[in-house]
Amino acid sequence: MVIGDDAVNDSLSAANSPTSSIPNDDSMNQSSLEMMESIIQRLQPQNRHDIRDMIFQRGRISGAMLIMAILLWWISVEKGAERLGDSVIPISQLGGFEFAELSLIVPSIALLATLVMSIGRERGNAVLSNLAGILVILGAFYILEPFGNLVLGTGEMDVQNAISASGRLTMLALLLHFATRFFFEALLLQWVRTWLLSNDVDIFSSTNQNIHEGHTDEEVPLAYEM
């Protein structure tokens, strides 16, 4: 009968349809998996145990750089302002900040720029990357401004004062940059480790298999080696 044949054909097409036999992937899991693969490819841990060691190393380096920045600020700005001639440094043309205030603002800009840049890179967000670029240029302006004031003859600055001011701001910015970077990477690795343990996914074996297959494809066939 025609009706029976149509019913059989409909049931066969439904059984062979990919949407009926394979469930749809969760978009959130796919996004997490893609970001996890990006983190592993960039930081290149060898296995889960290596991830744990990398978390420890990056967390330790981040803490060391943070306390170094605090001690540098306390010694060179809080206690050494008078001896280093901070009183002759003109106020900033952008915002009217004194050097003591800039010694806190510039490291904060470096911290925020590094954090925004890292988040924008991991999520592929153009807006955050654009904001990070703006913050980097703003921090560079404050760091180089003492030399600009020296060239323009603003205030009673000399070369030594300009080098001292820009050097301290540069060191504080770099220490906060690397402290934030290593701490953020430690957080990312900790998230990857938690995600792998909770979802029972072994991404390292699949990655090594893909690399091995890629090398196998490049090998000369056995027939041509004879």
Beta strands, then each sheet from edge to edge (+ up, - down):
end
